[in-house]
């Protein structure tokens, strides 16, 4: 069977990549951003990446997609080697299989190589990645990267539900309609998942306060200077007024929506409305009561009414 073609390795480039990996793991601040879908992770990525000392890319789906595939590959290879060692080569020492530490090194290297692709990453003080589902995998990422930091953005789950409804409708209205007849039918299952998944991640974050920061979407909207100053301080980068003002400008709704004002809706855009509390325009009193019956404790704990 013919092997798939591989390009000849450039030894100079290999040396450069090895040096870059060593720098990332020992000198730069590595971080991961996550949050429940439609909590503002994309917006937060833009704000962070606008900082001259920060490289933040997304969304790589690294722990939820890439890592399971790589683990599957090493497990399948180990199974083949174990079979060969026990049969064809039973009278010889046999070929080694991957150890847990080697698999972890492989996974960490694969992630790191991707994070180092942007030119900015070579000189940035903080290098990170943003995928919403990261928040479900913070413990796994922390095991792979013992010095990494984690940012969990939270948002009122009712706004997550509202934003997700219109986002899913934009991407596939027919598919959404087959599963949920209306936004009212969407509320209870989302409330169940939001309250369980977010609470679990927050508990882990609260147990590692030096490595984790929780930021509310609403605080980024209402108190952007203070919220960004906290975030940049957490990452160990400059928190000067001019840098924060630049990041705010790059992440402004008017900038991202190409001219629309906050609250001016465009249901065809990823940046649909940019207004906290939009759930009030789509939830009836009965809808809200149903939601709070399931997720009321966490909603109150996070300061939402």
Buried (B, 14 or more C-beta within 10 A) or exposed (E): EEEEEEEEEEEEEEEEBEEBBEBBBEEBBBBBBBBBBBBBBBBBBBBBBBBBBBBBBBBBBBBBEBBEEBBEEBEEEBEEBEEEBEEEEEEEEBEEBBEEEEBBEBBBBEBBEBBBEBEBBBEBBBBBBBBBBBBBBBBBBBEBBEEBBBBBBBBBBBBBBBBBBBBBBBEEEEEBEEEBEEBBEBBBEBBEBBBEBBBBBBEBBEEEEEBBBBBBBBBBBEEBEEBBBBBBEBBBBBBEEEBBEBBBEBBBBBBBBEEBEBEBBEEEBEBBBBBBBBBEEBBEEEBBEBBBEBBBEBBEEBEBE
